[in-house]
Amino acid sequence: MELLHSGKVRDIYLDGDELILVASDRVSVYDVVLPTPIPDKGAILTKLSLWWFERLADLVPHHVISATDVPDQWRGRAIRCRRLAMVPVECIARGYLAGLGLRAYQSGGAICGVALPPGLVEGSQLPEPVFTPTTKAAVGEHDEFLTADEVAQTLGGETTEQLRQLTLDIYQRGAETAADRGIIVADTKLEFGWAPDGSLVLADEVLTPDSSRFWPADEWQPGRAQHAFDKQFLREWANRTGWDRKPPAPEVPAEIVEATRQRYLEAYQRLTGDSWPG
């Protein structure tokens, strides 16, 4: 097999006409890969993505061919998938105000050109979910917000509208499913690719603690930072270190590693209802 790409947290291999997507235990914050892995992270993300792909298949086709027809050394953290022409835009849906979306709102009252009502605070639920696409930055660089018009300049208006609607539909399904399990999906990032026939296909990972913000619904309180079942915990730790968000990132202490792992596990177990082996 040929290594095609080594990303922030995934490695992609070419096997004939198909891809092997391997989720590592690497973790990135602020678009920088930390030097310390999170044990079981790759397996958790893979298994949770597969769970979601099944539950979203009626909304959009996905790229998964098999989770078992993979090399033994990667079993449990890899999937065999279709090779696609990837859409050069990160598709993000936001239902609550947090992170970079909060900063954009505070500076101009809008995110990606979408105007929001005044008076919102950190953690506020938005009147309705919004589509806030970004560029796809290389490792060590930062994604930048795009307006729908800017996306349309590259992809065309029809494709942009398809991406917007699919992103919001997937977010809505995910948010409703998670709500039944006591979790708020504040936002989520999706990736799509084109199949040879030109149809859009859901790819990469979906509704995981790496690509989404998950908050316990019974602790949600606008106006403050929320408890999170995702890597927000790591972001907050990184901020406390005084790190300037540029490579190289600092080593992560063992207690922070384990606390992060437990958040990933809790997200998986709450959403799927399954316990994690071991």
C-alpha positions as CSV (number, residue, x, y, z in Angstrom):
1,M,0.0,0.0,0.0
2,E,1.1,3.5,-0.7
3,L,0.9,6.3,1.9
4,L,-1.0,9.1,0.2
5,H,-1.3,11.6,3.0
6,S,-0.5,11.9,6.7
7,G,-2.9,14.5,8.2
8,K,-3.2,16.0,11.7
9,V,-4.8,12.8,13.1
10,R,-5.3,10.4,10.1
11,D,-3.1,8.6,7.7
12,I,-4.5,7.6,4.3
13,Y,-3.2,4.7,2.3
14,L,-4.0,3.7,-1.3
15,D,-4.9,0.0,-1.8
16,G,-5.7,-0.6,-5.4
17,D,-8.6,1.7,-6.2
18,E,-9.7,2.0,-2.6
19,L,-8.4,3.9,0.4
20,I,-7.5,2.7,3.9
21,L,-8.2,5.5,6.4
22,V,-6.3,5.0,9.7
23,A,-7.3,7.0,12.7
24,S,-4.2,7.6,15.0
25,D,-4.2,8.5,18.6
26,R,-2.7,11.9,17.7
27,V,-4.7,15.0,18.7
28,S,-4.6,18.5,17.5
29,V,-5.7,21.8,19.1
30,Y,-5.7,25.1,17.3
31,D,-4.7,23.3,14.2
32,V,-1.4,22.1,15.8
33,V,-0.7,18.4,16.5
34,L,0.2,17.8,20.2
35,P,3.3,15.6,20.8
36,T,1.4,13.4,23.3
37,P,-1.2,10.8,22.0
38,I,-4.5,10.0,23.7
39,P,-4.8,6.2,24.1
40,D,-7.7,4.6,22.3
41,K,-8.7,7.8,20.6
42,G,-8.3,6.5,17.1
43,A,-10.4,3.5,17.8
44,I,-13.1,5.5,19.6
45,L,-13.4,7.9,16.7
46,T,-13.6,5.1,14.1
47,K,-16.2,3.1,16.0
48,L,-18.3,6.2,16.7
49,S,-18.1,7.4,13.1
50,L,-19.2,4.0,11.8
51,W,-22.2,4.1,14.2
52,W,-23.2,7.5,12.8
53,F,-22.6,6.6,9.2
54,E,-25.3,3.9,9.6
55,R,-27.8,6.3,11.1
56,L,-27.3,8.9,8.4
57,A,-27.3,6.7,5.3
58,D,-30.8,7.7,4.3
59,L,-29.7,11.4,4.2
60,V,-26.5,11.0,2.2
61,P,-24.3,8.2,0.9
62,H,-21.0,7.6,2.8
63,H,-17.6,6.4,1.8
64,V,-17.3,3.3,4.0
65,I,-16.8,0.0,2.2
66,S,-15.7,-2.1,5.2
67,A,-14.5,-1.8,8.7
68,T,-13.1,-5.4,8.8
69,D,-11.3,-5.7,5.4
70,V,-8.3,-3.8,6.7
71,P,-4.7,-4.8,7.7
72,D,-4.6,-6.6,11.0
73,Q,-2.3,-4.0,12.6
74,W,-4.9,-1.3,12.1
75,R,-8.1,-3.3,12.8
76,G,-10.5,-1.3,15.0
77,R,-9.0,2.1,14.0
78,A,-9.2,1.8,10.2
79,I,-11.8,1.7,7.5
80,R,-11.7,0.7,3.9
81,C,-13.4,3.4,1.9
82,R,-14.2,4.8,-1.6
83,R,-11.8,7.1,-3.2
84,L,-13.4,10.5,-3.7
85,A,-12.5,13.9,-5.1
86,M,-12.7,15.8,-1.8
87,V,-14.6,19.1,-1.6
88,P,-12.0,21.8,-0.7
89,V,-14.1,23.3,2.1
90,E,-14.8,22.3,5.7
91,C,-18.6,22.2,6.1
92,I,-19.6,23.3,9.6
93,A,-23.0,23.6,11.2
94,R,-23.4,25.6,14.4
95,G,-26.5,25.4,16.7
96,Y,-24.9,27.1,19.7
97,L,-22.3,29.9,20.1
98,A,-18.8,28.7,21.0
99,G,-15.2,28.8,20.0
100,L,-14.3,30.8,16.8
101,G,-18.0,31.3,16.1
102,L,-18.3,33.1,19.4
103,R,-15.3,35.3,18.6
104,A,-16.6,36.2,15.2
105,Y,-20.0,37.1,16.6
106,Q,-18.4,39.2,19.3
107,S,-16.4,41.2,16.8
108,G,-19.1,41.7,14.2
109,G,-22.5,40.2,15.1
110,A,-22.2,37.6,12.4
111,I,-20.5,34.3,11.5
112,C,-19.5,33.7,7.9
113,G,-21.7,36.6,6.8
114,V,-24.7,35.2,8.6
115,A,-26.1,37.9,10.9
116,L,-27.2,36.8,14.3
117,P,-29.4,38.7,16.8
118,P,-27.8,40.9,19.5
119,G,-27.4,39.9,23.1
120,L,-26.1,36.3,22.6
121,V,-23.5,35.0,25.0
122,E,-21.1,32.1,25.1
123,G,-23.2,28.9,25.0
124,S,-26.3,30.6,23.6
125,Q,-28.5,28.5,21.4
126,L,-28.9,30.1,18.0
127,P,-32.4,30.9,16.6
128,E,-31.7,28.2,14.1
129,P,-28.6,26.2,13.0
130,V,-26.3,28.0,10.6
131,F,-23.9,26.9,7.9
132,T,-20.4,28.4,8.6
133,P,-17.9,26.9,6.1
134,T,-14.1,27.3,6.4
135,T,-11.0,26.7,4.3
136,K,-9.0,23.5,4.8
137,A,-5.7,24.5,6.3
138,A,-2.5,22.5,6.0
139,V,-1.0,21.0,9.1
140,G,0.2,23.9,11.4
141,E,-1.9,26.5,9.6
142,H,-5.4,27.8,10.6
143,D,-8.7,27.4,8.9
144,E,-10.4,30.7,7.8
145,F,-14.1,31.4,7.7
146,L,-15.8,31.6,4.3
147,T,-19.1,33.1,3.4
148,A,-21.5,31.1,1.2
149,D,-20.9,33.5,-1.6
150,E,-17.1,32.9,-1.4
151,V,-17.7,29.1,-1.5
152,A,-20.0,29.6,-4.5
153,Q,-17.3,31.4,-6.3
154,T,-15.2,28.2,-6.2
155,L,-17.8,25.5,-6.3
156,G,-20.8,27.2,-7.9
157,G,-24.1,28.1,-6.3
158,E,-25.9,24.8,-6.8
159,T,-23.1,22.7,-5.1
160,T,-22.8,25.3,-2.3
161,E,-26.6,25.0,-1.6
162,Q,-26.3,21.2,-1.6
163,L,-23.5,21.3,0.9
164,R,-25.3,23.8,3.1
165,Q,-28.5,21.7,3.1
166,L,-26.7,18.4,3.7
167,T,-24.6,19.9,6.5
168,L,-27.7,21.3,8.3
169,D,-29.7,18.0,7.7
170,I,-26.9,15.9,9.2
171,Y,-26.5,18.3,12.1
172,Q,-30.2,18.2,12.8
173,R,-30.3,14.4,12.8
174,G,-27.2,14.2,15.0
175,A,-28.5,16.9,17.4
176,E,-31.9,15.1,17.8
177,T,-30.3,11.7,18.3
178,A,-27.8,13.1,20.9
179,A,-30.6,15.0,22.7
180,D,-32.4,11.8,23.4
181,R,-29.2,10.7,25.2
182,G,-28.7,13.9,27.2
183,I,-26.1,15.5,25.0
184,I,-26.2,18.8,23.2
185,V,-24.3,19.0,19.8
186,A,-23.2,22.6,19.8
187,D,-21.5,22.4,16.4
188,T,-20.0,19.9,14.1
189,K,-17.6,19.8,11.1
190,L,-18.2,17.6,8.1
191,E,-16.2,16.6,5.0
192,F,-17.7,15.6,1.7
193,G,-16.3,14.3,-1.6
194,W,-17.5,13.7,-5.1
195,A,-18.1,10.2,-6.4
196,P,-17.2,9.6,-10.1
197,D,-20.9,10.2,-11.0
198,G,-20.7,13.7,-9.5
199,S,-22.8,12.9,-6.4
200,L,-21.8,14.2,-3.0
201,V,-20.6,11.6,-0.5
202,L,-20.1,12.0,3.3
203,A,-16.4,11.2,4.1
204,D,-13.7,11.2,6.8
205,E,-15.3,11.2,10.3
206,V,-18.7,12.3,11.5
207,L,-20.1,13.6,14.8
208,T,-17.1,12.6,16.9
209,P,-15.5,14.4,19.8
210,D,-12.8,15.6,17.4
211,S,-15.2,17.1,14.9
212,S,-17.9,18.3,17.2
213,R,-18.6,20.0,20.5
214,F,-20.6,17.8,22.8
215,W,-22.1,19.2,26.0
216,P,-24.1,17.5,28.8
217,A,-27.6,18.9,28.5
218,D,-28.3,18.9,32.2
219,E,-25.3,21.2,32.8
220,W,-25.9,23.6,29.9
221,Q,-25.9,27.2,31.1
222,P,-25.4,30.1,28.6
223,G,-22.9,32.8,29.7
224,R,-20.0,30.6,30.6
225,A,-17.8,27.8,29.2
226,Q,-19.6,24.5,29.1
227,H,-18.4,21.1,30.4
228,A,-17.4,19.2,27.2
229,F,-17.2,15.6,26.1
230,D,-14.6,16.5,23.5
231,K,-11.2,18.1,23.1
232,Q,-12.3,21.4,24.4
233,F,-10.8,20.2,27.7
234,L,-7.4,20.0,26.0
235,R,-7.8,23.5,24.4
236,E,-8.5,24.9,27.9
237,W,-5.4,23.1,29.3
238,A,-3.3,24.4,26.4
239,N,-4.5,28.0,27.1
240,R,-3.5,27.7,30.7
241,T,0.1,26.8,29.8
242,G,0.7,30.1,28.0
243,W,1.5,28.3,24.7
244,D,1.3,30.7,21.7
245,R,-0.6,28.1,19.6
246,K,2.4,27.7,17.2
247,P,4.4,24.6,16.7
248,P,5.9,23.0,18.6
249,A,3.1,22.3,21.1
250,P,3.9,21.4,24.7
251,E,3.9,17.8,26.1
252,V,0.6,16.9,27.7
253,P,0.7,15.7,31.4
254,A,-0.5,12.2,32.1
255,E,-3.5,13.3,34.2
256,I,-4.7,15.6,31.3
257,V,-4.2,12.7,28.8
258,E,-6.4,10.4,31.0
259,A,-9.0,13.0,31.7
260,T,-9.3,13.7,27.9
261,R,-9.5,10.0,27.2
262,Q,-12.4,9.6,29.7
263,R,-14.3,12.4,27.9
264,Y,-14.0,10.7,24.6
265,L,-15.1,7.4,26.2
266,E,-18.1,9.0,27.9
267,A,-19.2,10.6,24.6
268,Y,-19.0,7.2,22.9
269,Q,-20.8,5.4,25.6
270,R,-23.6,7.9,26.1
271,L,-24.3,8.2,22.4
272,T,-24.2,4.5,21.4
273,G,-25.3,3.0,24.7
274,D,-22.4,0.5,24.4
275,S,-19.6,0.1,27.0
276,W,-16.0,0.3,25.8
277,P,-14.1,-3.0,25.9
278,G,-11.2,-3.1,28.4
